[in-house]
Amino acid sequence: MTDQTNYFGEFNLKNDVISALTKIGFTKPTPVQAKLIPDILQGKDVVGQSQTGSGKTHTFLIPIFNALKADVEATQVVVTTPSRELAAQITRAARQMSDAMGYEKVSIAEYVGGTDKQRQLRQLSKHQAQIVIGTPGRIRDLVALKALRLTSVSTLVVDEADMTLDMGFLNDIDYIAGAMPEQLQTLVFSATMPEKLKPFLKKYLDNPHFEEIPTTTVIADTIDNWLLATKSKSKELVLDQLLEILNPYLALIFANTKERAKELSQHLRERGLKVAEIHGDINPRERRRVMKDIQHLDYQYVVATDLAARGIDIEGVSHVINDGIPNELEFFVHRVGRTGRNGMSGIAITLYSPDEDAAVVELENLGITFQAMEIRQGEISPIKDRRARHQRVATTNKLKPEMIGMVKKKKKIVKPGYKRRIKNTLKRERQMERRIEQRQERRAAHKK
């Protein structure tokens, strides 16, 4: 019987799928799952646009396992994703579903760059995996060598489509899709929807259902989003102070470049801390080993580039620390979203130097709200709006046109008491403007 306490039962899924979801702790669908799973089950092409951590992976995995023909030994599903880490993450989720359903015969293969291609070719000569998950370049290579056969594929999933486009993999996806049957269900998932992606969607999707899942807040409510000015101090010094005060359970520290990631890792190691590094110069085998150690909580600190922001799901991240504003502002949300997941609380801290103030303002214009903080006497304390002083200076120095005329008259010989009247008028004007400013600050605080 179907588990009546599982809301997924409303989707008319197979009993063993619902039972599997209950086993892995899934009972209530996320907004993107609620919107798209019914259409996918009906065989429609879909385009899902939602933020990271919204449950996109199971949005396509649940219908895939519901429709999978376990007794057919042919590739039925291909899932492409732009990073090796994300491919590994999806593979883990797929195998978890398969195990929970009790599928012993279902074969799931992961094909990514940097792994043993010859071994994969030998495996494919013996049998074809029913579900293929991997990076576009490696999957294309295996198809071009006629080792991976896609003539029986019924579903193509393009995950993180915007990142796929940014990394130049769209031609590979085009080649892979061209090797599949015309009657193909295509599912595209993306955090953003760039204009350059639309020709691909038009070519391969048949009247797709497009769903953009709005977010009530840019940053999840479970995350405290702090902003910390380094002022005249180095970021390394401020980072040292932070880590000493916080002693995080697991801190993910983001750097803008792999060179900076190496510098920070070396700096923290010199302080006697055990630090994991994740960036482009770490070879695939080492990266897999490091990721395994991180999952086993062997590290308290992980220094990473933005590769990790979109491609890695590390459980238990208590703190995210940004060593500055990311070069691509949209990555900010992906970075911060690594903490405060699954209803847990988290703290995101962004260090910024004076030359990054314009980038902070740009993030605020995108709807991101910060709590300005400072380190004072060994504690992290909130401060007033970092812009208040600048606004006050700008306001009090600006006089109305009629006042300018009065001030100019001060240079002339005037009647007795005239100077005092000018002084009192200026004082009243400034008091009035200060009251207006205070009212605006209270309104802004009330809005927050």
C-alpha positions, -999 to +999 in steps of 0.1 A: +000+000+000+010+036-006+023+054+024-004+079+031+019+102+052+041+108+021+029+138+001+047+124-030+017+099-031-003+127-047+018+124-079+005+089-087+040+073-084+046+036-081+044+022-046+081+011-045+091+047-055+071+062-027+084+036-003+120+044-013+114+081-008+100+074+027+132+053+035+155+082+025+134+107+045+116+125+016+079+131+024+071+166+012+081+179-023+099+212-026+083+239-047+102+230-079+093+193-074+056+201-068+056+222-100+075+200-124+072+163-114+036+159-126+045+173-161+076+151-163+055+120-154+033+129-183+063+128-207+065+166-213+097+185-219+103+209-191+126+238-182+131+244-145+147+276-133+154+277-095+181+285-071+207+261-059+196+237-031+160+238-043+157+200-049+163+199-087+182+166-086+153+146-072+129+166-095+142+145-124+154+114-105+120+105-091+102+104-125+132+086-140+130+058-115+092+057-118+095+051-156+127+030-157+125-005-172+147-025-149+146-055-172+158-037-203+196-038-206+201-006-226+209+030-218+175+047-211+186+079-194+215+103-198+222+131-173+248+157-182+263+181-157+292+205-162+314+195-132+328+162-120+318+169-084+281+175-094+282+143-115+294+124-084+267+140-063+239+130-087+253+095-090+252+091-052+216+103-051+207+079-080+223+049-063+206+058-030+172+057-048+181+025-065+192+008-032+161+021-014+139+006-042+157-027-038+169-027-075+198-051-076+200-052-114+198-015-123+232-003-136+242+033-131+275+045-147+294+077-141+315+090-169+336+121-163+368+137-175+401+128-158+391+091-153+403+060-170+387+061-205+401+027-216+385+010-186+352+026-195+355+014-231+361-021-219+331-020-196+308-006-224+319-034-247+304-058-222+272-040-212+255-006-215+244+011-182+207+019-179+214+053-164+244+073-175+256+104-156+286+124-165+303+155-179+294+164-216+330+161-229+336+125-217+301+113-227+306+128-262+340+110-265+324+076-256+295+082-281+320+093-309+340+061-303+307+041-308+312+026-273+282+043-256+250+036-276+222+061-272+196+047-296+173+035-267+175+067-246+141+081-237+151+109-213+179+135-216+186+157-185+208+188-189+216+199-154+231+233-145+225+245-181+238+280-176+271+267-162+272+242-191+270+271-214+296+292-196+321+264-197+317+259-234+300+224-232+269+233-252+283+219-285+290+186-267+254+185-255+243+192-291+263+163-303+250+139-276+214+149-282+219+143-320+227+107-313+194+101-295+160+091-309+137+119-322+111+109-296+130+122-267+120+138-234+144+166-226+146+181-191+166+213-186+175+227-151+193+259-145+198+286-119+196+313-145+184+314-181+208+332-204+197+344-238+224+322-255+208+291-241+175+297-259+185+284-294+193+250-278+160+249-260+142+257-292+160+230-311+156+201-287+125+209-266+090+204-279+066+230-265+083+227-230+067+236-198+087+265-184+087+270-146+106+297-127+104+291-090+106+324-073+124+327-040+108+346-011+143+358-001+175+360-021+193+344+009+175+316+028+159+327+061+180+301+079+212+320+070+227+350+090+244+370+062+272+391+078+294+418+062+327+425+077+350+454+066+387+446+068+395+483+068+433+487+071+439+450+082+448+422+059+421+396+051+444+369+066+445+387+099+407+392+100+402+355+090+425+344+118+404+365+143+371+351+130+381+314+132+395+319+167+362+334+178+338+311+159+356+277+161+332+265+133+319+229+131+328+230+093+338+262+075+338+265+037+361+294+027+357+307-008+385+324-028+382+340-062+411+323-078+430+290-074+462+310-066+444+328-038+429+294-026+465+281-023+477+311-004+448+309+021+453+271+025+490+276+032+483+304+056+459+283+076+482+253+076+510+275+091+486+281+120+484+244+126+450+239+111+440+209+089+427+223+057+413+207+025+417+224-009+393+222-038+402+240-070+412+234-106+448+224-099+438+195-077+438+164-100+406+143-102+418+114-081+430+136-053+398+156-055+377+125-050+398+115-021+396+149-005+358+150-010+355+116+007+375+128+036+354+159+039+322+138+039+337+118+068+343+151+087+381+147+086+385+184+080+372+215+098+382+239+071+377+237+033+392+263+010+376+263-024+371+283-056+336+288-072+339+254-088+326+241-054+298+266-052+278+250-080+292+215-080+295+202-045+270+194-018+289+192+015+267+183+044+270+201+078+286+234+066+281+256+096+299+287+082+306+301+047+334+327+046+339+348+015+375+360+010+361+390-008+333+395-033+332+369-062+341+381-096+308+369-109+282+384-086+256+356-092+281+332-076+276+350-043+242+333-037+256+299-047+284+303-022+262+314+006+237+287-002+263+260+009+252+266+045+218+268+061+205+238+041+176+214+049+162+238+075+195+240+095+209+274+105+241+287+091+263+319+090+277+334+059+305+360+064+318+382+036+351+400+041+355+431+020+382+458+016+375+495+008+381+489-029+352+464-030+325+488-017+310+492-051+306+455-055+288+453-021+264+480-033+258+461-065+249+430-044+225+450-023+209+464-054+202+427-064+182+423-032+208+408-009+206+421+026+236+422+049+241+427+086+272+449+091+294+435+118+328+443+134+353+425+156+355+443+189+373+431+220+374+395+208+337+394+199+317+398+167+292+427+172+266+443+149+272+479+139+249+506+124+244+507+086+279+510+072+266+538+049+250+559+076+281+581+082+286+588+044+249+596+040+250+620+070+280+638+058+265+642+023+232+654+037+245+680+062+269+695+037+242+701+011+222+734+015+190+744-002+193+772-029+176+798-007+201+791+021+231+796-002+218+831-009+216+838+028+251+825+035+265+847+007+250+878+024+271+871+055+301+886+036+283+919+033+276+946+060+242+935+075+217+949+100+222+940+137+208+904+145+209+893+108+239+870+114+222+854+144+190+849+122+211+831+095+228+809+122+194+800+137+179+793+103+208+770+094+204+752+127+167+746+122+173+734+086+199+709+098+176+697+127+148+692+102+170+672+078+183+651+106+148+642+117+139+633+081+171+611+080+162+594+112+127+587+100+141+572+068+165+550+088+136+538+110+115+530+079+144+511+064+149+491+097+112+484+098+113+471+063+142+447+071 
